[in-house]
């Protein structure tokens, strides 16, 4: 998929995912774990070194995302509810930001690199919005990154040998120089999250 996803398609996807969540009664959410409480806003946890690959197979490091604010979400492409909902909602937020969306990095990091190849990540993130960057790579690198950034995830085995990934649902907001700014929580309304993003972008 190439080019800018149409506004109409984005809105349709958001409605569809909202219906899925409502039908599930919210009971199917797999994401959990501690929020990054205790993280100092002056701590540049997102400036710590890492090396992964994006959805195009290009090598990226922490420096690739410094210079403008970022919103980071950690999940996996086989996620049945939380991840598609979060990415659809983020696409709606980017649409509402208008031209200011170009001032924000939006990054989706796979916590399931065993299945999430760059090719799969590309198809997945660009389904929601081609302004979202997908990252995958070595599990050890991702685990170190997650620990540095107070992110929790673990494999949850299922019958038949399949598995899901338990992970946090919140999106971490980061300043242009890699400092933790805050979170977008699943229970927050659209206007609250939009206000947070505008404050983040206003920091430069």
N, CA and C atoms as an extended XYZ file, in Angstrom:
612
Properties=species:S:1:pos:R:3:atomname:S:1:resname:S:1:resid:I:1 pbc="F F F"
N         0.859       -1.197        0.000 N   UNK     1
C         0.000        0.000        0.000 CA  UNK     1
C         0.881        1.228        0.000 C   UNK     1
N         0.618        2.157       -0.895 N   UNK     2
C         1.413        3.372       -0.970 CA  UNK     2
C         0.489        4.563       -1.001 C   UNK     2
N         1.096        5.751       -0.750 N   UNK     3
C         0.319        6.972       -0.790 CA  UNK     3
C        -0.454        7.216        0.467 C   UNK     3
N        -1.017        8.388        0.556 N   UNK     4
C        -1.772        8.793        1.743 CA  UNK     4
C        -3.111        8.078        1.807 C   UNK     4
N        -3.395        7.432        2.917 N   UNK     5
C        -4.684        6.778        3.108 CA  UNK     5
C        -5.767        7.837        3.145 C   UNK     5
N        -6.862        7.609        2.441 N   UNK     6
C        -7.913        8.618        2.363 CA  UNK     6
C        -8.572        8.828        3.705 C   UNK     6
N        -9.064       10.049        3.901 N   UNK     7
C        -9.759       10.381        5.148 CA  UNK     7
C       -10.978        9.496        5.335 C   UNK     7
N       -11.708        9.247        4.242 N   UNK     8
C       -12.899        8.415        4.342 CA  UNK     8
C       -12.580        7.016        4.814 C   UNK     8
N       -11.506        6.421        4.271 N   UNK     9
C       -11.121        5.072        4.680 CA  UNK     9
C       -10.685        5.044        6.125 C   UNK     9
N        -9.961        6.077        6.574 N   UNK    10
C        -9.527        6.120        7.973 CA  UNK    10
C       -10.733        6.142        8.894 C   UNK    10
N       -11.708        6.986        8.560 N   UNK    11
C       -12.889        7.089        9.413 CA  UNK    11
C       -13.653        5.770        9.444 C   UNK    11
N       -13.733        5.095        8.281 N   UNK    12
C       -14.421        3.811        8.221 CA  UNK    12
C       -13.728        2.791        9.105 C   UNK    12
N       -12.396        2.748        9.050 N   UNK    13
C       -11.662        1.783        9.862 CA  UNK    13
C       -11.842        2.048       11.342 C   UNK    13
N       -11.853        3.332       11.703 N   UNK    14
C       -12.044        3.685       13.114 CA  UNK    14
C       -13.398        3.199       13.595 C   UNK    14
N       -14.431        3.404       12.775 N   UNK    15
C       -15.775        2.952       13.151 CA  UNK    15
C       -15.811        1.442       13.285 C   UNK    15
N       -15.177        0.735       12.339 N   UNK    16
C       -15.177       -0.726       12.383 CA  UNK    16
C       -14.488       -1.246       13.623 C   UNK    16
N       -13.334       -0.664       13.955 N   UNK    17
C       -12.617       -1.132       15.148 CA  UNK    17
C       -13.391       -0.783       16.408 C   UNK    17
N       -14.058        0.346       16.418 N   UNK    18
C       -14.863        0.700       17.587 CA  UNK    18
C       -15.978       -0.317       17.788 C   UNK    18
N       -16.586       -0.771       16.688 N   UNK    19
C       -17.641       -1.774       16.785 CA  UNK    19
C       -17.102       -3.094       17.307 C   UNK    19
N       -15.877       -3.436       16.892 N   UNK    20
C       -15.256       -4.665       17.393 CA  UNK    20
C       -15.071       -4.597       18.897 C   UNK    20
N       -14.566       -3.457       19.369 N   UNK    21
C       -14.324       -3.300       20.804 CA  UNK    21
C       -15.626       -3.346       21.582 C   UNK    21
N       -16.659       -2.662       21.062 N   UNK    22
C       -17.948       -2.660       21.748 CA  UNK    22
C       -18.521       -4.066       21.803 C   UNK    22
N       -18.399       -4.800       20.691 N   UNK    23
C       -18.932       -6.155       20.643 CA  UNK    23
C       -18.225       -7.062       21.633 C   UNK    23
N       -16.954       -6.805       21.832 N   UNK    24
C       -16.181       -7.617       22.772 CA  UNK    24
C       -16.446       -7.226       24.205 C   UNK    24
N       -17.143       -6.115       24.392 N   UNK    25
C       -17.461       -5.664       25.742 CA  UNK    25
C       -16.242       -5.247       26.525 C   UNK    25
N       -15.153       -5.009       25.800 N   UNK    26
C       -13.930       -4.605       26.492 CA  UNK    26
C       -13.247       -5.742       27.199 C   UNK    26
N       -13.812       -6.952       27.147 N   UNK    27
C       -13.269       -8.058       27.929 CA  UNK    27
C       -12.054       -8.676       27.286 C   UNK    27
N       -11.840       -8.411       26.019 N   UNK    28
C       -10.760       -9.094       25.333 CA  UNK    28
C        -9.436       -8.383       25.392 C   UNK    28
N        -9.327       -7.251       26.096 N   UNK    29
C        -8.087       -6.498       26.106 CA  UNK    29
C        -6.977       -7.317       26.749 C   UNK    29
N        -5.852       -7.441       26.032 N   UNK    30
C        -4.729       -8.232       26.516 CA  UNK    30
C        -3.660       -7.382       27.164 C   UNK    30
N        -3.700       -6.086       26.918 N   UNK    31
C        -2.614       -5.243       27.386 CA  UNK    31
C        -2.766       -4.944       28.862 C   UNK    31
N        -1.667       -5.021       29.557 N   UNK    32
C        -1.679       -4.720       30.976 CA  UNK    32
C        -0.263       -4.418       31.415 C   UNK    32
N        -0.087       -4.237       32.711 N   UNK    33
C         1.246       -3.954       33.216 CA  UNK    33
C         1.334       -2.555       33.763 C   UNK    33
N         2.387       -2.271       34.525 N   UNK    34
C         2.513       -0.982       35.186 CA  UNK    34
C         2.759        0.153       34.215 C   UNK    34
N         2.107        1.266       34.471 N   UNK    35
C         2.429        2.467       33.716 CA  UNK    35
C         3.794        2.963       34.181 C   UNK    35
N         4.459        3.775       33.373 N   UNK    36
C         5.813        4.190       33.727 CA  UNK    36
C         5.839        5.248       34.820 C   UNK    36
N         5.203        4.940       35.946 N   UNK    37
C         5.234        5.866       37.066 CA  UNK    37
C         6.644        5.947       37.614 C   UNK    37
N         7.007        7.115       38.102 N   UNK    38
C         8.340        7.283       38.646 CA  UNK    38
C         9.360        7.714       37.620 C   UNK    38
N         8.944        7.783       36.341 N   UNK    39
C         9.857        8.242       35.309 CA  UNK    39
C         9.930        9.753       35.367 C   UNK    39
N        11.105       10.273       35.549 N   UNK    40
C        11.276       11.716       35.613 CA  UNK    40
C        11.141       12.319       34.228 C   UNK    40
N        10.463       13.463       34.131 N   UNK    41
C        10.317       14.129       32.841 CA  UNK    41
C        11.648       14.677       32.334 C   UNK    41
N        12.647       14.753       33.199 N   UNK    42
C        13.943       15.249       32.745 CA  UNK    42
C        14.830       14.097       32.300 C   UNK    42
N        14.364       12.853       32.487 N   UNK    43
C        15.167       11.696       32.139 CA  UNK    43
C        15.011       11.386       30.654 C   UNK    43
N        16.119       11.392       29.923 N   UNK    44
C        16.075       11.179       28.478 CA  UNK    44
C        16.129        9.685       28.166 C   UNK    44
N        15.089        8.936       28.611 N   UNK    45
C        15.104        7.486       28.427 CA  UNK    45
C        14.995        7.106       26.957 C   UNK    45
N        14.468        7.991       26.132 N   UNK    46
C        14.330        7.681       24.717 CA  UNK    46
C        15.557        8.092       23.906 C   UNK    46
N        16.567        8.583       24.570 N   UNK    47
C        17.825        8.885       23.899 CA  UNK    47
C        18.838        7.767       24.113 C   UNK    47
N        18.434        6.713       24.841 N   UNK    48
C        19.341        5.581       25.071 CA  UNK    48
C        19.487        4.780       23.777 C   UNK    48
N        20.686        4.242       23.530 N   UNK    49
C        20.977        3.606       22.238 CA  UNK    49
C        20.140        2.357       21.960 C   UNK    49
N        19.764        2.197       20.704 N   UNK    50
C        19.183        0.953       20.211 CA  UNK    50
C        19.399        0.903       18.707 C   UNK    50
N        19.255       -0.292       18.138 N   UNK    51
C        19.322       -0.438       16.688 CA  UNK    51
C        18.292       -1.478       16.264 C   UNK    51
N        17.312       -1.041       15.485 N   UNK    52
C        16.270       -1.916       14.972 CA  UNK    52
C        16.107       -1.660       13.471 C   UNK    52
N        15.073       -2.233       12.877 N   UNK    53
C        14.787       -1.967       11.468 CA  UNK    53
C        13.343       -1.484       11.344 C   UNK    53
N        13.106       -0.610       10.375 N   UNK    54
C        11.742       -0.128       10.179 CA  UNK    54
C        10.995       -1.023        9.192 C   UNK    54
N         9.778       -0.644        8.856 N   UNK    55
C         8.943       -1.489        8.004 CA  UNK    55
C         9.459       -1.593        6.579 C   UNK    55
N        10.413       -0.739        6.225 N   UNK    56
C        11.026       -0.799        4.900 CA  UNK    56
C        12.348       -1.554        4.902 C   UNK    56
N        12.718       -2.097        6.071 N   UNK    57
C        13.958       -2.849        6.189 CA  UNK    57
C        15.179       -1.993        6.436 C   UNK    57
N        14.991       -0.697        6.647 N   UNK    58
C        16.112        0.214        6.886 CA  UNK    58
C        16.503        0.211        8.361 C   UNK    58
N        17.803        0.238        8.620 N   UNK    59
C        18.293        0.293        9.998 CA  UNK    59
C        17.977        1.653       10.606 C   UNK    59
N        17.506        1.643       11.846 N   UNK    60
C        17.218        2.884       12.565 CA  UNK    60
C        17.817        2.799       13.958 C   UNK    60
N        18.116        3.957       14.523 N   UNK    61
C        18.646        4.041       15.878 CA  UNK    61
C        17.845        5.084       16.647 C   UNK    61
N        18.238        5.291       17.901 N   UNK    62
C        17.553        6.307       18.703 CA  UNK    62
C        17.632        7.687       18.051 C   UNK    62
N        18.739        7.955       17.341 N   UNK    63
C        18.923        9.265       16.710 CA  UNK    63
C        17.908        9.514       15.595 C   UNK    63
N        17.360        8.433       15.041 N   UNK    64
C        16.400        8.568       13.944 CA  UNK    64
C        15.122        9.276       14.371 C   UNK    64
N        14.852        9.286       15.685 N   UNK    65
C        13.585        9.829       16.172 CA  UNK    65
C        13.759       11.028       17.091 C   UNK    65
N        14.985       11.479       17.240 N   UNK    66
C        15.225       12.700       17.991 CA  UNK    66
C        15.116       13.892       17.037 C   UNK    66
N        14.838       15.049       17.579 N   UNK    67
C        14.707       16.241       16.748 CA  UNK    67
C        13.279       16.740       16.634 C   UNK    67
N        12.323       15.848       16.866 N   UNK    68
C        10.928       16.275       16.984 CA  UNK    68
C        10.203       15.311       17.920 C   UNK    68
N         9.113       15.752       18.527 N   UNK    69
C         8.419       14.919       19.513 CA  UNK    69
C         7.926       13.610       18.898 C   UNK    69
N         7.692       12.634       19.779 N   UNK    70
C         7.273       11.316       19.316 CA  UNK    70
C         6.183       10.733       20.200 C   UNK    70
N         5.386        9.864       19.597 N   UNK    71
C         4.416        9.046       20.330 CA  UNK    71
C         4.760        7.592       20.041 C   UNK    71
N         5.017        6.822       21.103 N   UNK    72
C         5.489        5.442       20.967 CA  UNK    72
C         4.465        4.470       21.533 C   UNK    72
N         4.166        3.439       20.733 N   UNK    73
C         3.259        2.382       21.171 CA  UNK    73
C         3.931        1.035       20.931 C   UNK    73
N         3.743        0.110       21.867 N   UNK    74
C         4.383       -1.203       21.807 CA  UNK    74
C         3.303       -2.272       21.720 C   UNK    74
N         3.381       -3.119       20.707 N   UNK    75
C         2.360       -4.131       20.527 CA  UNK    75
C         2.800       -5.180       19.525 C   UNK    75
N         1.836       -5.802       18.843 N   UNK    76
C         2.168       -6.849       17.873 CA  UNK    76
C         1.030       -6.991       16.872 C   UNK    76
N         1.361       -7.466       15.685 N   UNK    77
C         0.386       -7.463       14.596 CA  UNK    77
C        -0.701       -8.517       14.750 C   UNK    77
N        -0.475       -9.535       15.580 N   UNK    78
C        -1.501      -10.546       15.829 CA  UNK    78
C        -2.431      -10.141       16.975 C   UNK    78
N        -2.253       -8.961       17.506 N   UNK    79
C        -3.073       -8.457       18.611 CA  UNK    79
C        -4.530       -8.352       18.153 C   UNK    79
N        -5.470       -8.942       18.903 N   UNK    80
C        -6.856       -8.963       18.446 CA  UNK    80
C        -7.662       -7.701       18.719 C   UNK    80
N        -7.177       -6.822       19.604 N   UNK    81
C        -8.041       -5.706       19.985 CA  UNK    81
C        -7.303       -4.415       20.306 C   UNK    81
N        -6.432       -4.436       21.282 N   UNK    82
C        -5.808       -3.202       21.761 CA  UNK    82
C        -5.001       -2.502       20.672 C   UNK    82
N        -4.156       -3.245       19.976 N   UNK    83
C        -3.270       -2.615       18.985 CA  UNK    83
C        -4.032       -2.006       17.810 C   UNK    83
N        -4.940       -2.748       17.168 N   UNK    84
C        -5.673       -2.111       16.065 CA  UNK    84
C        -6.503       -0.919       16.506 C   UNK    84
N        -7.061       -1.009       17.709 N   UNK    85
C        -7.844        0.122       18.212 CA  UNK    85
C        -6.955        1.337       18.427 C   UNK    85
N        -5.796        1.129       19.062 N   UNK    86
C        -4.876        2.234       19.344 CA  UNK    86
C        -4.369        2.877       18.060 C   UNK    86
N        -4.035        2.068       17.062 N   UNK    87
C        -3.513        2.622       15.819 CA  UNK    87
C        -4.596        3.351       15.027 C   UNK    87
N        -5.809        2.838       15.049 N   UNK    88
C        -6.910        3.540       14.383 CA  UNK    88
C        -7.176        4.880       15.052 C   UNK    88
N        -7.143        4.886       16.381 N   UNK    89
C        -7.357        6.134       17.113 CA  UNK    89
C        -6.218        7.117       16.866 C   UNK    89
N        -4.982        6.600       16.780 N   UNK    90
C        -3.852        7.485       16.505 CA  UNK    90
C        -3.974        8.091       15.111 C   UNK    90
N        -4.453        7.319       14.154 N   UNK    91
C        -4.671        7.853       12.812 CA  UNK    91
C        -5.680        8.998       12.844 C   UNK    91
N        -6.735        8.839       13.645 N   UNK    92
C        -7.737        9.902       13.775 CA  UNK    92
C        -7.135       11.150       14.414 C   UNK    92
N        -6.262       10.959       15.392 N   UNK    93
C        -5.595       12.092       16.033 CA  UNK    93
C        -4.689       12.822       15.045 C   UNK    93
N        -3.961       12.063       14.236 N   UNK    94
C        -3.100       12.676       13.226 CA  UNK    94
C        -3.932       13.475       12.227 C   UNK    94
N        -5.073       12.936       11.857 N   UNK    95
C        -5.948       13.637       10.922 CA  UNK    95
C        -6.421       14.959       11.523 C   UNK    95
N        -6.773       14.916       12.807 N   UNK    96
C        -7.250       16.121       13.485 CA  UNK    96
C        -6.140       17.157       13.644 C   UNK    96
N        -4.909       16.711       13.793 N   UNK    97
C        -3.780       17.636       13.928 CA  UNK    97
C        -3.534       18.432       12.653 C   UNK    97
N        -3.946       17.891       11.527 N   UNK    98
C        -3.732       18.588       10.267 CA  UNK    98
C        -2.250       18.710        9.950 C   UNK    98
N        -1.799       19.883        9.494 N   UNK    99
C        -0.388       20.064        9.146 CA  UNK    99
C         0.565       19.821       10.317 C   UNK    99
N         0.086       20.007       11.548 N   UNK   100
C         0.940       19.786       12.716 CA  UNK   100
C         1.324       18.321       12.886 C   UNK   100
N         0.624       17.420       12.205 N   UNK   101
C         0.966       16.000       12.293 CA  UNK   101
C         2.382       15.740       11.792 C   UNK   101
N         2.853       16.579       10.876 N   UNK   102
C         4.210       16.419       10.351 CA  UNK   102
C         5.276       16.757       11.390 C   UNK   102
N         4.869       17.372       12.498 N   UNK   103
C         5.812       17.734       13.557 CA  UNK   103
C         5.944       16.632       14.602 C   UNK   103
N         5.310       15.483       14.354 N   UNK   104
C         5.270       14.406       15.338 CA  UNK   104
C         5.681       13.084       14.707 C   UNK   104
N         6.606       12.357       15.367 N   UNK   105
C         6.887       10.971       15.005 CA  UNK   105
C         5.874       10.071       15.701 C   UNK   105
N         5.299        9.135       14.979 N   UNK   106
C         4.446        8.112       15.585 CA  UNK   106
C         5.080        6.763       15.285 C   UNK   106
N         5.400        6.019       16.344 N   UNK   107
C         6.193        4.797       16.196 CA  UNK   107
C         5.483        3.623       16.861 C   UNK   107
N         5.365        2.524       16.131 N   UNK   108
C         4.786        1.283       16.638 CA  UNK   108
C         5.894        0.238       16.691 C   UNK   108
N         6.264       -0.189       17.897 N   UNK   109
C         7.353       -1.148       18.092 CA  UNK   109
C         6.768       -2.529       18.347 C   UNK   109
N         7.185       -3.515       17.572 N   UNK   110
C         6.703       -4.875       17.788 CA  UNK   110
C         7.391       -5.503       18.997 C   UNK   110
N         6.582       -6.126       19.860 N   UNK   111
C         7.129       -6.919       20.967 CA  UNK   111
C         7.075       -8.400       20.601 C   UNK   111
N         6.819       -8.674       19.326 N   UNK   112
C         6.729      -10.042       18.809 CA  UNK   112
C         7.526      -10.157       17.513 C   UNK   112
N         8.843       -9.869       17.571 N   UNK   113
C         9.634       -9.869       16.340 CA  UNK   113
C         9.747      -11.241       15.686 C   UNK   113
N         9.449      -12.293       16.443 N   UNK   114
C         9.479      -13.643       15.879 CA  UNK   114
C         8.524      -13.764       14.692 C   UNK   114
N         7.378      -13.103       14.786 N   UNK   115
C         6.390      -13.150       13.701 CA  UNK   115
C         6.329      -11.857       12.899 C   UNK   115
N         6.701      -10.754       13.518 N   UNK   116
C         6.541       -9.448       12.873 CA  UNK   116
C         7.786       -9.061       12.089 C   UNK   116
N         7.861       -9.546       10.868 N   UNK   117
C         8.944       -9.168        9.968 CA  UNK   117
C         8.699       -7.751        9.447 C   UNK   117
N         9.714       -7.126        8.852 N   UNK   118
C         9.491       -5.797        8.275 CA  UNK   118
C         8.348       -5.783        7.257 C   UNK   118
N         8.242       -6.838        6.451 N   UNK   119
C         7.188       -6.891        5.443 CA  UNK   119
C         5.797       -6.906        6.088 C   UNK   119
N         5.656       -7.701        7.143 N   UNK   120
C         4.377       -7.774        7.846 CA  UNK   120
C         4.076       -6.454        8.544 C   UNK   120
N         5.102       -5.859        9.148 N   UNK   121
C         4.912       -4.573        9.816 CA  UNK   121
C         4.480       -3.495        8.824 C   UNK   121
N         5.070       -3.519        7.643 N   UNK   122
C         4.736       -2.509        6.631 CA  UNK   122
C         3.262       -2.591        6.247 C   UNK   122
N         2.807       -3.798        5.953 N   UNK   123
C         1.402       -3.972        5.584 CA  UNK   123
C         0.483       -3.555        6.730 C   UNK   123
N         0.892       -3.879        7.949 N   UNK   124
C         0.052       -3.622        9.116 CA  UNK   124
C        -0.070       -2.130        9.412 C   UNK   124
N         1.063       -1.444        9.580 N   UNK   125
C         0.986       -0.036        9.977 CA  UNK   125
C         0.404        0.833        8.868 C   UNK   125
N         0.720        0.510        7.623 N   UNK   126
C         0.226        1.339        6.529 CA  UNK   126
C        -1.255        1.101        6.255 C   UNK   126
N        -1.787        0.018        6.760 N   UNK   127
C        -3.237       -0.178        6.695 CA  UNK   127
C        -3.954        0.913        7.486 C   UNK   127
N        -3.359        1.304        8.605 N   UNK   128
C        -3.964        2.319        9.460 CA  UNK   128
C        -3.580        3.728        9.031 C   UNK   128
N        -2.295        3.949        8.780 N   UNK   129
C        -1.849        5.291        8.402 CA  UNK   129
C        -0.392        5.206        7.968 C   UNK   129
N        -0.084        5.712        6.782 N   UNK   130
C         1.291        5.599        6.303 CA  UNK   130
C         2.237        6.595        6.964 C   UNK   130
N         1.717        7.367        7.915 N   UNK   131
C         2.585        8.249        8.699 CA  UNK   131
C         3.103        7.559        9.960 C   UNK   131
N         2.679        6.338       10.198 N   UNK   132
C         3.143        5.571       11.356 CA  UNK   132
C         4.346        4.733       10.951 C   UNK   132
N         5.402        4.794       11.737 N   UNK   133
C         6.600        3.993       11.502 CA  UNK   133
C         6.525        2.719       12.325 C   UNK   133
N         6.761        1.580       11.688 N   UNK   134
C         6.792        0.304       12.396 CA  UNK   134
C         8.220       -0.162       12.597 C   UNK   134
N         8.537       -0.613       13.803 N   UNK   135
C         9.884       -1.102       14.110 CA  UNK   135
C         9.838       -2.551       14.572 C   UNK   135
N        10.814       -3.332       14.127 N   UNK   136
C        10.998       -4.697       14.587 CA  UNK   136
C        12.494       -4.987       14.586 C   UNK   136
N        12.864       -6.244       14.863 N   UNK   137
C        14.287       -6.560       14.893 CA  UNK   137
C        14.618       -7.637       15.895 C   UNK   137
N        15.771       -7.516       16.502 N   UNK   138
C        16.271       -8.514       17.441 CA  UNK   138
C        15.522       -8.429       18.768 C   UNK   138
N        15.068       -9.587       19.281 N   UNK   139
C        14.303       -9.601       20.525 CA  UNK   139
C        15.116       -9.046       21.685 C   UNK   139
N        16.411       -9.339       21.725 N   UNK   140
C        17.249       -8.834       22.819 CA  UNK   140
C        17.291       -7.313       22.809 C   UNK   140
N        17.394       -6.725       21.626 N   UNK   141
C        17.396       -5.263       21.507 CA  UNK   141
C        16.062       -4.679       21.963 C   UNK   141
N        14.978       -5.316       21.543 N   UNK   142
C        13.651       -4.830       21.926 CA  UNK   142
C        13.442       -4.958       23.427 C   UNK   142
N        13.920       -6.060       24.006 N   UNK   143
C        13.780       -6.267       25.451 CA  UNK   143
C        14.556       -5.219       26.235 C   UNK   143
N        15.761       -4.900       25.771 N   UNK   144
C        16.564       -3.872       26.432 CA  UNK   144
C        15.891       -2.511       26.315 C   UNK   144
N        15.393       -2.203       25.131 N   UNK   145
C        14.676       -0.946       24.923 CA  UNK   145
C        13.475       -0.852       25.853 C   UNK   145
N        12.718       -1.941       25.937 N   UNK   146
C        11.525       -1.948       26.778 CA  UNK   146
C        11.883       -1.724       28.243 C   UNK   146
N        12.927       -2.366       28.704 N   UNK   147
C        13.358       -2.196       30.095 CA  UNK   147
C        13.778       -0.758       30.353 C   UNK   147
N        14.537       -0.182       29.430 N   UNK   148
C        14.988        1.205       29.579 CA  UNK   148
C        13.815        2.176       29.638 C   UNK   148
N        12.732        1.818       28.963 N   UNK   149
C        11.595        2.734       28.826 CA  UNK   149
C        10.408        2.350       29.707 C   UNK   149
N        10.642        1.438       30.636 N   UNK   150
C         9.610        1.031       31.598 CA  UNK   150
C         8.393        0.415       30.896 C   UNK   150
N         8.668       -0.377       29.876 N   UNK   151
C         7.621       -1.057       29.121 CA  UNK   151
C         7.594       -2.527       29.514 C   UNK   151
N         6.398       -3.037       29.783 N   UNK   152
C         6.214       -4.439       30.154 CA  UNK   152
C         5.628       -5.231       28.990 C   UNK   152
N         6.172       -6.425       28.732 N   UNK   153
C         5.516       -7.355       27.815 CA  UNK   153
C         5.981       -8.769       28.123 C   UNK   153
N         5.158       -9.741       27.784 N   UNK   154
C         5.534      -11.140       27.957 CA  UNK   154
C         4.695      -12.017       27.033 C   UNK   154
N         5.267      -13.169       26.688 N   UNK   155
C         4.549      -14.122       25.844 CA  UNK   155
C         3.519      -14.871       26.676 C   UNK   155
N         2.327      -15.059       26.101 N   UNK   156
C         1.247      -15.784       26.766 CA  UNK   156
C         0.866      -16.993       25.914 C   UNK   156
N         1.367      -18.184       26.276 N   UNK   157
C         1.076      -19.393       25.485 CA  UNK   157
C        -0.421      -19.706       25.452 C   UNK   157
N        -0.851      -20.272       24.326 N   UNK   158
C        -2.239      -20.695       24.152 CA  UNK   158
C        -2.263      -22.172       23.777 C   UNK   158
N        -3.436      -22.760       23.834 N   UNK   159
C        -3.576      -24.154       23.434 CA  UNK   159
C        -3.255      -24.305       21.953 C   UNK   159
N        -2.626      -25.419       21.616 N   UNK   160
C        -2.292      -25.674       20.227 CA  UNK   160
C        -0.956      -25.113       19.802 C   UNK   160
N        -0.216      -24.525       20.743 N   UNK   161
C         1.112      -24.012       20.434 CA  UNK   161
C         1.153      -22.568       19.985 C   UNK   161
N         0.007      -21.945       19.811 N   UNK   162
C        -0.016      -20.529       19.435 CA  UNK   162
C         0.223      -19.679       20.685 C   UNK   162
N         0.346      -18.382       20.506 N   UNK   163
C         0.563      -17.502       21.650 CA  UNK   163
C         0.101      -16.091       21.339 C   UNK   163
N        -0.139      -15.344       22.393 N   UNK   164
C        -0.392      -13.914       22.319 CA  UNK   164
C         0.686      -13.213       23.129 C   UNK   164
N         0.681      -11.892       23.076 N   UNK   165
C         1.649      -11.113       23.845 CA  UNK   165
C         0.903      -10.185       24.796 C   UNK   165
N         1.161      -10.333       26.096 N   UNK   166
C         0.652       -9.369       27.053 CA  UNK   166
C         1.531       -8.131       27.018 C   UNK   166
N         0.930       -6.959       26.953 N   UNK   167
C         1.722       -5.730       26.846 CA  UNK   167
C         0.906       -4.545       27.334 C   UNK   167
N         1.579       -3.433       27.541 N   UNK   168
C         0.905       -2.223       28.001 CA  UNK   168
C         0.111       -1.570       26.876 C   UNK   168
N        -0.993       -0.958       27.260 N   UNK   169
C        -1.861       -0.340       26.262 CA  UNK   169
C        -1.593        1.145       26.072 C   UNK   169
N        -0.934        1.779       27.008 N   UNK   170
C        -0.735        3.226       26.918 CA  UNK   170
C         0.326        3.575       25.880 C   UNK   170
N         0.200        4.770       25.334 N   UNK   171
C         1.167        5.309       24.381 CA  UNK   171
C         2.054        6.297       25.119 C   UNK   171
N         3.363        6.141       24.983 N   UNK   172
C         4.290        7.053       25.647 CA  UNK   172
C         4.590        8.248       24.743 C   UNK   172
N         4.522        9.428       25.340 N   UNK   173
C         4.839       10.671       24.640 CA  UNK   173
C         6.236       11.119       25.035 C   UNK   173
N         7.000       11.569       24.048 N   UNK   174
C         8.419       11.855       24.245 CA  UNK   174
C         8.774       13.181       23.586 C   UNK   174
N         9.574       13.974       24.270 N   UNK   175
C         9.996       15.261       23.723 CA  UNK   175
C        11.038       15.073       22.630 C   UNK   175
N        11.336       16.146       21.935 N   UNK   176
C        12.267       16.080       20.811 CA  UNK   176
C        13.665       15.646       21.220 C   UNK   176
N        14.020       15.856       22.496 N   UNK   177
C        15.347       15.454       22.964 CA  UNK   177
C        15.317       14.143       23.747 C   UNK   177
N        14.214       13.400       23.650 N   UNK   178
C        14.169       12.062       24.221 CA  UNK   178
C        13.699       11.957       25.647 C   UNK   178
N        13.102       13.026       26.193 N   UNK   179
C        12.606       12.973       27.575 CA  UNK   179
C        11.154       12.496       27.613 C   UNK   179
N        10.853       11.718       28.636 N   UNK   180
C         9.481       11.263       28.838 CA  UNK   180
C         8.589       12.463       29.143 C   UNK   180
N         7.465       12.567       28.424 N   UNK   181
C         6.554       13.705       28.569 CA  UNK   181
C         5.246       13.311       29.241 C   UNK   181
N         4.779       12.116       28.973 N   UNK   182
C         3.511       11.659       29.529 CA  UNK   182
C         2.983       10.482       28.732 C   UNK   182
N         1.704       10.165       28.911 N   UNK   183
C         1.098        9.043       28.201 CA  UNK   183
C        -0.265        9.430       27.632 C   UNK   183
N        -0.670        8.684       26.620 N   UNK   184
C        -2.050        8.676       26.162 CA  UNK   184
C        -2.643        7.367       26.659 C   UNK   184
N        -3.630        7.451       27.529 N   UNK   185
C        -4.220        6.259       28.125 CA  UNK   185
C        -5.489        5.855       27.386 C   UNK   185
N        -5.781        4.565       27.411 N   UNK   186
C        -6.933        4.045       26.675 CA  UNK   186
C        -8.253        4.616       27.174 C   UNK   186
N        -8.310        4.960       28.474 N   UNK   187
C        -9.575        5.434       29.037 CA  UNK   187
C        -9.814        6.924       28.804 C   UNK   187
N        -8.828        7.633       28.254 N   UNK   188
C        -8.977        9.067       28.025 CA  UNK   188
C        -9.801        9.352       26.773 C   UNK   188
N       -10.541       10.423       26.798 N   UNK   189
C       -11.325       10.821       25.647 CA  UNK   189
C       -10.462       11.408       24.541 C   UNK   189
N       -11.047       11.523       23.365 N   UNK   190
C       -10.335       12.034       22.198 CA  UNK   190
C        -9.795       13.435       22.450 C   UNK   190
N       -10.604       14.315       23.010 N   UNK   191
C       -10.190       15.701       23.233 CA  UNK   191
C        -9.030       15.790       24.213 C   UNK   191
N        -9.034       14.938       25.235 N   UNK   192
C        -7.939       14.933       26.209 CA  UNK   192
C        -6.638       14.527       25.543 C   UNK   192
N        -6.687       13.488       24.735 N   UNK   193
C        -5.480       13.031       24.047 CA  UNK   193
C        -4.999       14.059       23.031 C   UNK   193
N        -5.932       14.694       22.353 N   UNK   194
C        -5.544       15.722       21.391 CA  UNK   194
C        -4.847       16.887       22.083 C   UNK   194
N        -5.368       17.293       23.235 N   UNK   195
C        -4.751       18.394       23.983 CA  UNK   195
C        -3.333       18.031       24.404 C   UNK   195
N        -3.123       16.783       24.811 N   UNK   196
C        -1.779       16.342       25.197 CA  UNK   196
C        -0.824       16.397       24.008 C   UNK   196
N        -1.287       15.944       22.856 N   UNK   197
C        -0.431       15.971       21.675 CA  UNK   197
C        -0.085       17.399       21.275 C   UNK   197
N        -1.033       18.298       21.375 N   UNK   198
C        -0.754       19.693       21.016 CA  UNK   198
C         0.246       20.317       21.986 C   UNK   198
N         0.132       19.971       23.272 N   UNK   199
C         1.115       20.476       24.240 CA  UNK   199
C         2.497       19.910       23.939 C   UNK   199
N         2.543       18.628       23.599 N   UNK   200
C         3.821       17.996       23.270 CA  UNK   200
C         4.449       18.655       22.052 C   UNK   200
N         3.669       18.838       21.004 N   UNK   201
C         4.184       19.463       19.785 CA  UNK   201
C         4.612       20.900       20.059 C   UNK   201
N         3.907       21.568       20.948 N   UNK   202
C         4.251       22.942       21.298 CA  UNK   202
C         5.592       23.076       21.980 C   UNK   202
N         6.092       21.967       22.541 N   UNK   203
C         7.413       21.983       23.182 CA  UNK   203
C         8.531       21.997       22.150 C   UNK   203
N         8.183       21.644       20.892 N   UNK   204
C         9.181       21.656       19.832 CA  UNK   204
C        10.003       20.392       19.784 C   UNK   204
